[in-house]
Amino acid sequence: MRYLCLLVIAACTVSLSSCRDVEEPISPLIGAWENRVFVDSLNYWIVERYDFVNDSTYDIKVTVRESETSKDLGYRFATRGWYNLQENAFTFTYSEIYQVKDYYLPSRANLYAPKNELRFIEIDFSDTPTANLTFSTDGKQFEFLAECLEYYSECSLPKTYIKIN
């Protein structure tokens, strides 16, 4: 009888320890991703970095480097955003955008600045932008293809981001 009682207690302990709350899936985006492009006319690398903090929040910074993997010289753009990823559909918004003066007219003179010298830009999304994300089979890179927006005359080209951590 004593062994039966111990067996019942052991079974209860195992069943209680195996009961867990169902955890939400973690986004495959969590971590840091970079798109690096060399600009011949400026002789610099422009690096767009996404830091996905959790399943809904991310930071973007665009920096300038002398070489593809060297230290950042300064910032062109920085923002915090919110996103939702459903299969390959990525919807996103930004808030608190900061960028260098004359961001859309880059020259060597105004290409980058320290983060604390970026200027606040207010943005109002009338629509929630979306993009299609296509992940590599190993999950270490994705292609980002933004949808064409009505108020832009040109559509964006696809960008490839590599996971750096």
VENGIGI-V633735 format. One line per field, one symbol per residue. phi: phi as a letter, one per 40 degrees, with the letter a starting at -180 (. if undefined). psi: psi as a letter, one per 40 degrees, with the letter a starting at -180 (. if undefined). burial: I if it has 16 or more other C-alpha atoms within 10 Angstrom, else O. A space follows every 50 residues. Layout:
phi = ???
psi = ???
burial = ???
This chain:
phi = .ccccccccccccccccccbccccccdccdhbbbbbbcbdcbgbcbbbbb bccacababbbbbbbcbdbccccibbaaababaabbfbcbbaabafcbac cfdcbcaccbcaacdcbcccbcbbccbccbabbbccccgcaabbbccccc cbcbccccbbbbcba
psi = dddddddddddddddddehiihiiihheehahiihhhhhddefihhhhhh hhdaeeiiihihihidideiihdaidihiiiiihhhbehhiiiiighhii ifdeghiddfdiiideeihhhhihhdihiiihhhiideeeiihhhiihid ehdiiiiiihhihe.
burial = OOOOOOOOOOOOOOOOOOOOOOOOOOOOIIOIIIIIOIOOOOOIIIIIII IIOOIOIIIIIIIIIOOOOOOIOIIIIIIIIIIOIOOOOIIIIIIOIIII IOOOOOOOOOIIIOIOOIIOOOOOOOOOOIIIIIIOOOOOIIIIIIOOOO OOOOOOOOIIIIIOO
